[in-house]
């Protein structure tokens, strides 16, 4: 029996995340910044590494729902929405202008809908 060369690429999401975490910790642990005070100058060493769950969650159900509501435009809406959500998060982090997750998400959705020429209506009973 010949081994399938593609078997080595059969990794679960959990395995990939674990590998990324281990690699990230290796970089952090070996970096000069981890040995001393944090970059903010507070004098506290770095004690944690956080990963963005956005890349871990399966957004297919959201894509499918958007396509149901906006046939032939749902994919464009969700793609623009996710990109803008990340951009808004980066910009607000860099400028130190905090906005919670739901505010960033709604702002990004509003932008994406306007870009796609779609009209969003509030859900029933949200008055």
Secondary structure as a PSIPRED ss2 file (coil, helix, strand):
# PSIPRED VFORMAT (PSIPRED V4.0)

   1 X C   1.000  0.000  0.000
   2 X C   1.000  0.000  0.000
   3 X C   1.000  0.000  0.000
   4 X C   1.000  0.000  0.000
   5 X H   0.000  1.000  0.000
   6 X H   0.000  1.000  0.000
   7 X H   0.000  1.000  0.000
   8 X H   0.000  1.000  0.000
   9 X H   0.000  1.000  0.000
  10 X C   1.000  0.000  0.000
  11 X C   1.000  0.000  0.000
  12 X C   1.000  0.000  0.000
  13 X H   0.000  1.000  0.000
  14 X H   0.000  1.000  0.000
  15 X H   0.000  1.000  0.000
  16 X H   0.000  1.000  0.000
  17 X H   0.000  1.000  0.000
  18 X H   0.000  1.000  0.000
  19 X H   0.000  1.000  0.000
  20 X H   0.000  1.000  0.000
  21 X H   0.000  1.000  0.000
  22 X H   0.000  1.000  0.000
  23 X H   0.000  1.000  0.000
  24 X H   0.000  1.000  0.000
  25 X H   0.000  1.000  0.000
  26 X H   0.000  1.000  0.000
  27 X H   0.000  1.000  0.000
  28 X H   0.000  1.000  0.000
  29 X H   0.000  1.000  0.000
  30 X H   0.000  1.000  0.000
  31 X C   1.000  0.000  0.000
  32 X H   0.000  1.000  0.000
  33 X H   0.000  1.000  0.000
  34 X H   0.000  1.000  0.000
  35 X H   0.000  1.000  0.000
  36 X C   1.000  0.000  0.000
  37 X E   0.000  0.000  1.000
  38 X C   1.000  0.000  0.000
  39 X C   1.000  0.000  0.000
  40 X C   1.000  0.000  0.000
  41 X C   1.000  0.000  0.000
  42 X C   1.000  0.000  0.000
  43 X C   1.000  0.000  0.000
  44 X C   1.000  0.000  0.000
  45 X E   0.000  0.000  1.000
  46 X C   1.000  0.000  0.000
  47 X C   1.000  0.000  0.000
  48 X C   1.000  0.000  0.000
  49 X C   1.000  0.000  0.000
  50 X C   1.000  0.000  0.000
  51 X C   1.000  0.000  0.000
  52 X C   1.000  0.000  0.000
  53 X H   0.000  1.000  0.000
  54 X H   0.000  1.000  0.000
  55 X H   0.000  1.000  0.000
  56 X C   1.000  0.000  0.000
  57 X C   1.000  0.000  0.000
  58 X C   1.000  0.000  0.000
  59 X C   1.000  0.000  0.000
  60 X H   0.000  1.000  0.000
  61 X H   0.000  1.000  0.000
  62 X H   0.000  1.000  0.000
  63 X H   0.000  1.000  0.000
  64 X H   0.000  1.000  0.000
  65 X H   0.000  1.000  0.000
  66 X H   0.000  1.000  0.000
  67 X H   0.000  1.000  0.000
  68 X H   0.000  1.000  0.000
  69 X H   0.000  1.000  0.000
  70 X C   1.000  0.000  0.000
  71 X C   1.000  0.000  0.000
  72 X C   1.000  0.000  0.000
  73 X C   1.000  0.000  0.000
  74 X H   0.000  1.000  0.000
  75 X H   0.000  1.000  0.000
  76 X H   0.000  1.000  0.000
  77 X H   0.000  1.000  0.000
  78 X H   0.000  1.000  0.000
  79 X H   0.000  1.000  0.000
  80 X H   0.000  1.000  0.000
  81 X H   0.000  1.000  0.000
  82 X H   0.000  1.000  0.000
  83 X H   0.000  1.000  0.000
  84 X H   0.000  1.000  0.000
  85 X H   0.000  1.000  0.000
  86 X H   0.000  1.000  0.000
  87 X H   0.000  1.000  0.000
  88 X H   0.000  1.000  0.000
  89 X H   0.000  1.000  0.000
  90 X H   0.000  1.000  0.000
  91 X H   0.000  1.000  0.000
  92 X H   0.000  1.000  0.000
  93 X H   0.000  1.000  0.000
  94 X H   0.000  1.000  0.000
  95 X C   1.000  0.000  0.000
  96 X C   1.000  0.000  0.000
  97 X C   1.000  0.000  0.000
  98 X C   1.000  0.000  0.000
  99 X C   1.000  0.000  0.000
 100 X C   1.000  0.000  0.000
 101 X H   0.000  1.000  0.000
 102 X H   0.000  1.000  0.000
 103 X H   0.000  1.000  0.000
 104 X H   0.000  1.000  0.000
 105 X H   0.000  1.000  0.000
 106 X H   0.000  1.000  0.000
 107 X H   0.000  1.000  0.000
 108 X H   0.000  1.000  0.000
 109 X H   0.000  1.000  0.000
 110 X H   0.000  1.000  0.000
 111 X H   0.000  1.000  0.000
 112 X H   0.000  1.000  0.000
 113 X H   0.000  1.000  0.000
 114 X H   0.000  1.000  0.000
 115 X H   0.000  1.000  0.000
 116 X H   0.000  1.000  0.000
 117 X C   1.000  0.000  0.000
 118 X C   1.000  0.000  0.000
 119 X C   1.000  0.000  0.000
 120 X C   1.000  0.000  0.000
 121 X C   1.000  0.000  0.000
 122 X C   1.000  0.000  0.000
 123 X C   1.000  0.000  0.000
 124 X C   1.000  0.000  0.000
 125 X C   1.000  0.000  0.000
 126 X C   1.000  0.000  0.000
 127 X C   1.000  0.000  0.000
